[in-house]
Amino acid sequence: MNVGDFEMISQLVKERSGLLLTEDKAYLLASRLNPVARRHNFKGFDELAKAVRVHKDENLLADITDAMTTNESFFFRDAEPFDQFRDLILPHMLETRASQRSFRVWCAACSSGQEPYSLAMILKENEAQFAGWNIELVATDISRNILAKAVEGTYSQFEVQRGLPIDLLVKYFNQDGEHWQIDESIRSMVTFRPFNLLDDPADIGQCDVVFCRNVLIYFDLPTKSAILDRIARVMPPDGFLYLGGAETVLGVSDRFRIMHGLHGVYGLAELGGPDLAQAAG
Ligand SMILES: C[S@@+](CC[C@H](N)C(=O)[O-])C[C@H]1O[C@@H](n2cnc3c(N)ncnc32)[C@H](O)[C@@H]1O
């Protein structure tokens, strides 16, 4: 791969997704784009790069961007955020949304579905408290391929062994040979749709809780700031934003503030939403 091709493709991926490909990632580009080249009947990367320069075929450009996403995910990732969702956020919703009996949760980079399905299982386990409520779980990702896997909800033995408690595996999954499919009762709680975090989320609608975990790490500072600003616009004053363990709002966006006592959960800054610190202990 020559430098010009690397720069052209990394520029394309950055413009379409925000994902940064520094030169030390040239090996990643080559290994991930060779299968794309084969699928599109090109002899190799050089021919693919030439086609990108000449044709600008939307399907090819989308496939290239898709191939450069990193989709690592697992059930109940890092455990604590999900414990806090169950023990602090849900009681807060129960109290503050009692008159409308509804709230919405958005997983903004849901990958293969483990994150929204973990939340759906928590909601299912607590459904008695929310009888008659309308709770929406919207899950989005830029990658069409990974969204298709999320919708299918089928996982390997390895995937269900990462983070998923055995009792929930037995209760909410159906075994099919070496694979496990999430039960329809959980699958039907999540609405999946494609969404690019570079776009305006107005269409997603207002979301009381936003999970945007382990994706900002792939963007540069201006991109992270702009994404957080747009997310802030679809949150109510007492909404909650979840980021990944290696991500923060500090030095990135002044729209959010840290919630003391909570790890990885942020509130809106300007309107001084709730502080769950006391409850967190
Ligand atoms: C490492 S996974 C994180 C999955 C999950 N949130 C978790 O924490 O386990 C990152 C996901 O972000 C998605 N992604 C990358 N760029 C995106 C963008 N511009 N808009 C929406 N999703 C994006 C990728 O396709 C990938 O599925």
The ligand as an SDF file (V2000), in Angstrom:
LIG
                    3D

 27 29  0  0  0  0  0  0  0  0999 V2000
  -15.9490   -0.9790   20.5380 C   0  0  0  0  0  0  0  0  0  0  0  0
  -17.6340   -0.9350   20.0310 S   0  0  0  0  0  0  0  0  0  0  0  0
  -18.4490   -0.5160   21.5560 C   0  0  0  0  0  0  0  0  0  0  0  0
  -19.7280   -1.2930   21.7380 C   0  0  0  0  0  0  0  0  0  0  0  0
  -20.4480   -1.0720   23.0590 C   0  0  0  0  0  0  0  0  0  0  0  0
  -20.8780    0.3030   23.2050 N   0  0  0  0  0  0  0  0  0  0  0  0
  -19.6070   -1.4940   24.2190 C   0  0  0  0  0  0  0  0  0  0  0  0
  -19.1630   -0.6320   24.9860 O   0  0  0  0  0  0  0  0  0  0  0  0
  -19.3700   -2.6910   24.3860 O   0  0  0  0  0  0  0  0  0  0  0  0
  -17.6880    0.5960   19.1110 C   0  0  0  0  0  0  0  0  0  0  0  0
  -18.8460    0.6820   18.1430 C   0  0  0  0  0  0  0  0  0  0  0  0
  -18.9460    2.0300   17.6720 O   0  0  0  0  0  0  0  0  0  0  0  0
  -19.3950    1.9890   16.3380 C   0  0  0  0  0  0  0  0  0  0  0  0
  -19.0720    3.2590   15.6670 N   0  0  0  0  0  0  0  0  0  0  0  0
  -17.8820    3.7140   15.2250 C   0  0  0  0  0  0  0  0  0  0  0  0
  -18.0010    4.9110   14.6390 N   0  0  0  0  0  0  0  0  0  0  0  0
  -19.3160    5.2380   14.7190 C   0  0  0  0  0  0  0  0  0  0  0  0
  -20.0760    6.3620   14.2890 C   0  0  0  0  0  0  0  0  0  0  0  0
  -19.5220    7.4050   13.6470 N   0  0  0  0  0  0  0  0  0  0  0  0
  -21.4140    6.3590   14.5310 N   0  0  0  0  0  0  0  0  0  0  0  0
  -22.0000    5.3090   15.1660 C   0  0  0  0  0  0  0  0  0  0  0  0
  -21.3360    4.2320   15.5950 N   0  0  0  0  0  0  0  0  0  0  0  0
  -20.0040    4.1920   15.3770 C   0  0  0  0  0  0  0  0  0  0  0  0
  -18.6710    0.7970   15.7380 C   0  0  0  0  0  0  0  0  0  0  0  0
  -19.3040    0.3160   14.5820 O   0  0  0  0  0  0  0  0  0  0  0  0
  -18.6700   -0.1940   16.9150 C   0  0  0  0  0  0  0  0  0  0  0  0
  -19.7240   -1.1140   16.8050 O   0  0  0  0  0  0  0  0  0  0  0  0
  1  2  1  0
  2  3  1  0
  2 10  1  0
  3  4  1  0
  4  5  1  0
  5  6  1  0
  5  7  1  0
  7  8  2  0
  7  9  1  0
 10 11  1  0
 11 12  1  0
 11 26  1  0
 12 13  1  0
 13 14  1  0
 13 24  1  0
 14 15  1  0
 14 23  1  0
 15 16  2  0
 16 17  1  0
 17 18  1  0
 17 23  2  0
 18 19  1  0
 18 20  2  0
 20 21  1  0
 21 22  2  0
 22 23  1  0
 24 25  1  0
 24 26  1  0
 26 27  1  0
M  CHG  2   2   1   9  -1
M  END
$$$$
